[in-house]
Amino acid sequence: MSTITDCICRYLNWFQGKSASVTGTALLRLKARCLGIELGEGVRCWGKVHLSRHSGSRIEIGNNVSVVSSSQRCTSSSIYAPTKFKTLSRQASIVVDDGVGLNGTSITARTKSIKIGAETMVAPNVVIMDSDFHVLWPPEGRVLHPAFETDADVLIGKNVWIGSGSMILKGSRVGDNSVIAAGSVVTGDIPANVLAGGVPARVIRSLP
């Protein structure tokens, strides 16, 4: 009996996942078309993705990108936020290359560019942004001063793996093939072919 039950449960889970993918992908394509977002071939989506494109800005999602925006589909996190793409000015751009996997990822570009290289994997609840959105000092200026002058491009290379709960902040550059440990905060340059982690993230060791 347990074997039969297991088989039924597996089939139902598969069917639910399949239908969720079809629905999520169709909705993503519809919203992307309405908002003028470039969406490549073979994109798959689970769940509801938040899209917000400022007029004149660029959001481009490449071929065979996988977008998970569903707590049910997510495998490693019980606290889960939906995937978000957001640009806040005409100058801003978000480019996601072919084969990237996003999982509850929040990407916000205010005035600069954010680029994620091909085949990169992003684990659940990662935040990527090009701005602090407020001046650092003095405290009384944080509400009134947006500090546009401190915004900086973000470049994530190819075949990078970014661990759960990490933050990739303005001006960060992560080299090809590198791994960012879970819960890290990247604030500068991480070279290629290394494992990096911590707050702020530092190189832990080279990867062969």
C-alpha positions as CSV (number, residue, x, y, z in Angstrom):
1,M,0.0,0.0,0.0
2,S,2.8,2.4,0.9
3,T,4.4,1.8,-2.5
4,I,1.2,2.6,-4.3
5,T,0.7,5.7,-2.2
6,D,4.2,6.9,-2.9
7,C,3.7,6.4,-6.6
8,I,0.5,8.4,-6.6
9,C,2.0,11.2,-4.5
10,R,5.0,11.4,-6.9
11,Y,2.8,11.6,-9.9
12,L,0.6,14.3,-8.3
13,N,3.7,16.3,-7.4
14,W,5.0,15.9,-10.9
15,F,1.7,16.9,-12.5
16,Q,1.3,19.9,-10.1
17,G,4.8,21.1,-10.9
18,K,4.3,20.6,-14.6
19,S,1.1,22.6,-14.7
20,A,2.6,25.3,-12.5
21,S,5.5,25.6,-14.9
22,V,3.1,26.0,-17.9
23,T,0.9,28.6,-16.1
24,G,3.9,30.5,-14.6
25,T,5.7,30.6,-18.0
26,A,2.6,31.8,-19.9
27,L,2.0,34.6,-17.3
28,L,5.6,35.7,-17.4
29,R,5.6,35.9,-21.2
30,L,2.3,37.9,-21.2
31,K,3.6,40.4,-18.6
32,A,7.0,40.7,-20.4
33,R,5.3,41.5,-23.7
34,C,3.1,44.1,-22.1
35,L,6.0,45.8,-20.4
36,G,8.5,45.6,-23.3
37,I,10.8,43.1,-21.6
38,E,12.9,40.9,-23.8
39,L,12.4,37.3,-23.1
40,G,14.4,34.5,-24.8
41,E,13.4,31.1,-26.0
42,G,12.9,28.2,-23.6
43,V,12.4,30.3,-20.5
44,R,10.6,28.4,-17.7
45,C,8.9,29.9,-14.8
46,W,7.2,28.6,-11.6
47,G,5.0,31.0,-9.6
48,K,4.4,34.7,-9.9
49,V,7.3,37.0,-10.9
50,H,7.2,40.7,-10.1
51,L,8.1,42.8,-13.1
52,S,8.6,46.6,-13.1
53,R,10.3,48.3,-16.0
54,H,10.8,52.1,-16.1
55,S,10.1,53.6,-19.5
56,G,13.2,53.6,-21.6
57,S,15.1,51.1,-19.4
58,R,16.1,47.6,-20.4
59,I,15.3,44.2,-18.9
60,E,16.5,41.3,-21.0
61,I,16.2,37.6,-20.0
62,G,18.1,35.2,-22.2
63,N,17.4,31.7,-23.6
64,N,16.7,28.7,-21.4
65,V,16.5,30.7,-18.2
66,S,14.8,29.1,-15.2
67,V,12.9,31.3,-12.9
68,V,11.5,29.9,-9.6
69,S,9.1,32.2,-7.8
70,S,7.2,29.7,-5.7
71,S,7.7,28.4,-2.2
72,Q,6.4,25.0,-3.3
73,R,9.0,24.7,-6.0
74,C,11.8,25.9,-3.9
75,T,13.8,23.1,-2.4
76,S,15.9,24.7,0.3
77,S,14.1,27.6,2.0
78,S,11.0,27.9,4.2
79,I,11.1,31.7,4.2
80,Y,10.7,32.6,0.6
81,A,10.3,35.8,-1.5
82,P,9.1,35.9,-5.1
83,T,11.5,36.7,-7.9
84,K,11.6,40.4,-8.8
85,F,13.0,42.4,-11.7
86,K,12.8,46.1,-11.3
87,T,14.4,49.2,-13.0
88,L,13.9,52.7,-11.6
89,S,15.2,55.0,-14.4
90,R,15.8,55.2,-18.1
91,Q,19.5,54.6,-17.6
92,A,19.0,51.3,-15.7
93,S,19.4,47.9,-17.2
94,I,19.1,44.2,-16.1
95,V,20.6,41.5,-18.4
96,V,20.3,37.8,-17.6
97,D,22.3,35.6,-20.0
98,D,21.4,32.2,-21.3
99,G,20.9,29.2,-19.0
100,V,20.8,31.2,-15.7
101,G,18.8,29.8,-12.8
102,L,17.0,32.2,-10.5
103,N,15.3,31.2,-7.3
104,G,13.4,33.8,-5.3
105,T,15.9,36.5,-6.6
106,S,15.3,40.2,-6.1
107,I,17.1,42.3,-8.8
108,T,16.8,46.1,-8.7
109,A,18.7,48.5,-10.9
110,R,18.2,52.2,-10.2
111,T,20.5,54.0,-12.6
112,K,23.2,51.5,-13.6
113,S,23.4,48.0,-15.1
114,I,23.2,44.6,-13.5
115,K,24.4,41.7,-15.6
116,I,24.3,38.0,-14.7
117,G,26.5,35.7,-16.9
118,A,25.5,32.5,-18.6
119,E,24.8,29.3,-16.6
120,T,25.0,31.1,-13.3
121,M,22.9,29.6,-10.4
122,V,21.3,31.8,-7.8
123,A,20.0,30.1,-4.7
124,P,16.9,31.2,-2.8
125,N,16.4,34.8,-1.3
126,V,19.4,36.5,-3.0
127,V,19.3,40.3,-3.4
128,I,21.2,42.1,-6.1
129,M,21.1,45.9,-6.4
130,D,23.1,48.7,-7.9
131,S,22.4,51.3,-5.2
132,D,22.1,52.1,-1.5
133,F,19.1,54.3,-2.3
134,H,20.0,56.7,0.5
135,V,23.0,58.8,1.4
136,L,25.2,57.1,4.1
137,W,25.9,60.3,6.2
138,P,24.6,62.4,7.8
139,P,21.7,60.5,9.3
140,E,19.2,63.4,8.8
141,G,20.0,63.4,5.1
142,R,19.0,59.8,4.4
143,V,15.3,60.5,3.8
144,L,15.9,63.5,1.5
145,H,19.2,62.6,-0.3
146,P,18.9,59.6,-2.8
147,A,22.7,59.6,-3.5
148,F,22.5,58.8,-7.2
149,E,26.2,59.6,-7.5
150,T,27.2,56.5,-5.6
151,D,25.3,54.0,-7.7
152,A,27.5,51.5,-9.5
153,D,27.3,48.6,-12.0
154,V,27.1,45.0,-10.9
155,L,28.7,42.2,-13.0
156,I,28.3,38.6,-12.2
157,G,30.3,36.2,-14.4
158,K,29.6,32.9,-16.1
159,N,29.0,29.7,-14.1
160,V,28.9,31.5,-10.8
161,W,27.0,29.9,-7.9
162,I,25.5,32.3,-5.3
163,G,24.4,30.7,-2.1
164,S,21.1,31.3,-0.2
165,G,20.4,34.6,1.5
166,S,23.4,36.4,0.0
167,M,23.5,40.1,-1.0
168,I,25.3,41.4,-4.1
169,L,25.7,45.1,-3.6
170,K,26.5,48.1,-5.8
171,G,29.8,48.0,-7.6
172,S,30.3,44.3,-7.1
173,R,32.1,42.1,-9.6
174,V,32.1,38.3,-9.3
175,G,34.5,36.4,-11.6
176,D,33.6,33.3,-13.7
177,N,33.1,30.0,-12.0
178,S,33.3,31.4,-8.5
179,V,31.1,30.3,-5.6
180,I,29.6,32.8,-3.0
181,A,28.9,31.1,0.3
182,A,25.3,31.3,1.7
183,G,24.6,34.4,3.7
184,S,27.5,36.4,2.3
185,V,27.5,40.1,1.5
186,V,29.5,41.0,-1.6
187,T,30.7,44.6,-1.8
188,G,33.6,44.6,-4.2
189,D,35.6,42.4,-6.5
190,I,35.7,38.6,-6.2
191,P,38.1,37.0,-8.7
192,A,37.4,34.0,-10.9
193,N,37.6,30.4,-9.7
194,V,37.4,31.0,-6.0
195,L,35.2,30.2,-3.0
196,A,34.3,33.4,-1.2
197,G,32.1,34.1,1.8
198,G,31.5,36.3,4.8
199,V,30.4,39.8,5.6
200,P,31.9,41.4,3.7
201,A,32.8,38.5,1.4
202,R,36.4,37.5,1.2
203,V,38.2,34.8,-0.7
204,I,38.4,31.6,1.3
205,R,40.3,29.4,-1.2
206,S,40.9,28.8,-4.8
207,L,38.9,26.3,-6.8
208,P,40.8,23.9,-9.0
